[in-house]
C-alpha cells in the first residue's frame, strides 16, 4: 500500500499549530504529553529536512521519516539545554512555543527553496507499507530505531510535564541595603521612625501578608492585609517607636502568612537609642 501526500509542508504547520494550541490549554498534563509527543517527535526534524534537502533525489520517504525522528530528538534536547539558561526556563509552554517557532522558520525556508526547483524534482512523500522479504531486514532496523527514539523523546516530555517547575518562595528585604547598618543613625526614645521594606511573592497564588515589629522581643507595631498576587512586589514604609534608651537594641521585622499565621522570614536591625 502506497501513500502519496506531496511534501506535506503546510498541513504539517497547521497540524502542529493545532496540537500546540490544544496542548497549552489542556487541563491535564497527561493530555499535554499525549499531544506533545507526535508534535515534538516528528515535525521539527521533518521541516528542517525539507529546508535542507528539498530535492527528491537526496532522500526517499522512509529515510526522511527516520532522520526526522533523530533530528527532532536532537533539536528538543538542544532547545531544552538553551532554555535552561534563559528567564523562561524549561517548561511545557517554553518547549512547545520554541519548537513551533522553529518549525515556522524551517517551513518558510523549505517553501522558498522548493519554489526554486522544477516541480518534477521536488520531494513528494511516498510512503509504502509493503514489506518485501528482500527489504524486511532494513525496514526492521528502521522500525527499531523509530521505537527507540519514540521512547526516548516520550521519557523526555514526561520529565518536563512532571517537573515541579519554578520554586515557590517569598522575598523579604530592606529596600536600601544601607538600612541594615542603622546603628550609626540617631534614634530617639518615644520618637517614631520609618524603615522601607520590600516583599516579593513567588508562591504562584494570591497571599495576604502581615508584618510584626518587635523591639527587644516586645511587640511594637503590626501591619496586616498586605495582599500580593503571584510575582508582585510591594515596597512600603514600616513605622516603629523605641520606648527606651540604650545601645544595640534589636528591632525585628517578622513577615508572616495571615491565613496560616506561619512565620515566613525575619530581618532585623541593631539600633542605638538616645
KEDO-362157 format. One record per residue (C-alpha): x, z, y. Coordinates in pm, whole numbers, plus 50000, padded with zeros to 5 digits. Each point is the difference from the previous one (the first is absolute). Last residue first. Layout:
! residues N
XZY...
***
This chain:
! residues 274
519215729955815499304981249676502714982549795498784974149756500594988749639497724971249918498084991549682498624973349771497595005949712498434974049773496934994249785498295034049976496834996549796496705010350161498334975249762497814983050259502055010750303503274985949868502825020450154502814996650254501835032350087501935001750328502265030749984501585016750304502935022349899501305023550268503774997750049500165022850306497405024550126497015004050229496495004649875496744980649995501414964649987497154975650070499564968049801498554966350090500254967749796500294966350176498814970249791501374970349805497644985249740501024971949765497704979449776501204985049671496725009549826497565015950244500765031950192497625027950100501405030350186497065023349943501825032750080502685014450228500975036749962501955023650226502145031749985499835011749639502655026649934502954991549770502635003150275497974975950211497454980349797498374967150101497344986049765499394962549992496944984449836499534966449836496954979449903500824971249767498764964249977501454983349692503084981449877502195031350030502614986450244498825020450301502545004450282499905031650212501985005450321500895030850206500515005350374500835035950096498175019050274500505034150159497585027550104501525029350193499415035449867503745006749954502104972650153501794971849825503254985850144501444971249796503275005049813498115010649685498214966850034502274982949752497304983449785498484985150314503034977050021498534979449715497164990450230496584995049842500435029849773499044990849646497324999249732499984970649758497374998749726500394984949653498534975549748502584977349835499224963150010499184982749673499205020049688500854970549775497204989449765499494965150141503714993150041500865012249652497164979049855501264969550187503455003949846498585005549651497924968250034503094981350124501935009549690497154994449754499234965550141503714991149995500325009649634496834981049908501214968850182503375001049828498265002449663497734970550082502944978650113501865008949682496974990349792499804967750193503544991649897499395009249636496704981049977501384967950150500564981049674496895015749852497764984950266498395026650221497194984750200499005022050294501334974950250500465005950371500254971050241500615013150352500624970750230503404996650165500294972750258501824968049901496934977549972498695011150338503214989350174501895030050137500145011150363496565015849980501185022749719502765014450220497565010550273497565014649744502815019249828501075015250332496425010350075499715015049652503275019450029499005015150336496475008649883501365014749675502485021050199497175014550209498075007649681503065018549864500295020750316496305008550009499905009949633503175021450010499095017750326496435006249886500805014549660502805021750138503764999350044501065010850351498324988450320502735013750232502574977949819502795009149755497765001149690498514967150113503314982649920500175013149643496344991849937500544964850134502934995149762498085013149697496954978950083502194969350051501855004649670496765003649805498514969750174503114979749915499715008549630496284992349982500424967850198502844989949766497595002149706497294979850175502464974450135501484995149654496564994049851498924976150274503054977449989503045005250219502094978450237498434965749944496675011250147501555002350348498825029750208503055020549898500925026750258496605004550165498194995149671502185026249831499395023850292496224996049959500335006349625502155030950045497695016550254496794991549806500925010349645500305037149927499185013550344496514984850004499305004149628501025036950017498355008550332496414996649881500325023649702502215024150198497585001950294497075005649766501855029149837500965013850342496305003750077497894994050310501024963350029500414989750365503644989749963499604984549654497014979350115501884985950297503174993549800498064982449723498134978150250503204990150180501684991849669497024978849894500104980750328503784995049991499984988849635497104976450066502264985750274502984993349775498354989849674502684973549942497414977349844497565015549756500664981349676499265021149692500814986749651498565010449662
***
